[in-house]
Amino acid sequence: LTVDQRFRAYCEAHGLSILRQLQIGTDGPARCSSVFLVLDTDGLVKIFKELKPPTFEQSKDPIAWEDEMCEHLGNLSALPRYYGLVEIDEALSFMRFGVCYGQSLADYITLGNLLARDEACLVVNRIAQALAQLHACNVAYLDVRPENIKLDGSEIHLLDVGDARLLEHPAAEVATHVHDPRYTPPETKLRGVA
């Protein structure tokens, strides 16, 4: 059975209602998790995201799994609320997150729908504040791109800490990969590390 079939069977057996599938999981270099919008048994709508094993680079870190990073960070205001892990079967788990309303920054930067200068400055400031929250926990986010930033009025949430790394100290270097060259941080280019 596929991941999606196993998840659907689990939901049916445990009284969870799948409202829609938000993302289909893939493996390989462009791997991504299966993600569902679900009405949980507590009556709250939540995001259920497949927990993928860490990549080789991540496996060297003390906090290698995304759920461990969510536990380490707690419920920071910069991130969606984390409700813990659900074991679907012995080889499949899903993380549960609160829903962040609004639109992704990617929706705002489409041609013809650009932010005004003052709005753009506010958004950049809020993103910097969100990243500062993670840095205060000795975590480098490493995946700042419009698809991972949710805007809801003046609220900003960073989505997906799957690539985040725990830093030994604030000036530590970490290995990462480039998701999209348009959003690669300058230090990656300057140091030649990707």
N, C-alpha and C positions, 0 to 999 in steps of 0.2 A: 504494500500500500504506500501511496505517496504521503508526504508530510501533510498536505492539505486534507487528504482523505482521513488520515489518522486524527487530525485536529477536529474535523467535522464529527467524526464518530465519538470523540471524547465529549464534545459540546452536547451532542444529542443525549449521551448517557448521563451527563451531569447537570442537565437543565439550564445550559447556557444558550442564548440565542445569538447566532451570527447575524449581524445586520448587513455587513458587506465585507468583501475582501478588498483590502486597500493596496496590497502588493503581493505579487506572486514570487516566491522564493526561487533563487537560482544558485548554482554552484559555479566554480571556476574562478577566473581572475576578477570578473565583475560580480562576484557573489553578493546576494542580498537575501534577507529573511522573508519568509511569508508573514504577512501582517494582516490582522483582521480587526474590524470594529465589532465589539461584542457587548451584549447586555449580560452582565455578570449576575450571579445568583444573589448578590447583595442589592440588586436594583440599579447599580451604577453602570453607565456605558463606559467601557474601557477599550484601550488598544491592547491587543495581544500580539506580541512579536516573537517569532521563533528565535530561540537562543542558538546561535551558530558557534561551533568550536573556534577558539582563537586561531589566527593565522600563525605561521611559523615565527614571524617577528614579534607578535603579541605574546606568544608562549614563553618568551624570555622574561617577561615582566612579572612582578610579584602579584599584580592584579591583572590576570589575563582574560578572564571571562567578563562579558558585558554586565551580567547580573552582579558580579563582584564589584564592578565599578559603580553601579547604581547603589549598592549597599554602602560603599565607601563614601559616596557623595551625599547620601541621605536625601532629604526632600528640599533641595535648594530651589529658590524661587525661579532660577534661570532654567530649570529643567521640568519636564512633566513629572507629576507625582508618580512615584514607583510603588506598586502594590505587591511586589514579590514575584516569585517564580511558581509556575504550576507544571508538575510533571504529567505529561500526556501519556507516556509509556516509559519503559526503561532506557530508551535511546532518544527521547524527544521531550524538550521542555519549552515553555513559552513564558516570556516576561509579561507582566501586566502593568500598564501605565494609564494614568488619567488622560482624558482627552484635552488637548489644547485647542481652543477655538481660534477662529481667525483664518488668515491665509498665509501661505508660505511667502517669503520674500521673493521667490521666483515668480509668483503670480503678479507681484507689484512691478517687476522690472521688465515685463514684456513690452515690446515696441508699442508706443502710443499710450502706455499706462505708467509712465515714469513718476517717481516721487518728486515733489517740489523740493527745492534746496533745503528749506527749514525742516521738512519732514525727513529728508535723507540724513541730515545732521543728527536729528533726534534718534533715528534708527541706529546709526553708527555708534552713537553714545550709549544706547541701551545694549547693543551687542558687546561693546567694550566692558560694560558693567557686568554682563552675564559671564563673559570670559574671565573677568577678575574674580568672580565667585569661585569658579573652577580652579583658577590659579592659587587662590587662598587655601584650597584643599590639596595643593601640590599636584594638580592634574593639568596636563596639556590636552586641549580638546581635539585638535588636529583635523577637523573636518568642517571648517567654516565655509559654507557655500549656501546660496539662496534656498535650495531645497531643504536645508536643515535648520532654517530659521523661520519660526512662526510668529506672525504679527497679529496682535489683537488690541487695537487701540494703542495705548502706550505700553502695553505688555509685550515682552519679547521672551520667547522660549527657544532654547537650543534643543534640537531633536537628535537622537541617536548618538550615544556615547560609545558606540562599538569600536571606534578607532582611538578613543582617548587613552592616554598613558599616564600612569603614576610616575611622578618625578622624584628622584632621590633627594634633590635639592632644587631650589628655584632656577638655578642656571644650568641644570642638567640638559644634555642632548638626548633625543630619542630618535629611533628609526621610524620612518613612516613611508607611505606611498602617496603618489599624487593622484587624487580622484579626478580633478579637472584643472588643467594648467591655468585657466583664467582666474582661479581662486587659490593658487599656490602661494603660501606666505613668502615674503621676500627672503627670510632667513634660509629657507629651503634652497632657493636659487643661489644665494650668496655662499652658502656652505657646501653646496654641491651634494647634499645628502637627501635622498628620497627613498 
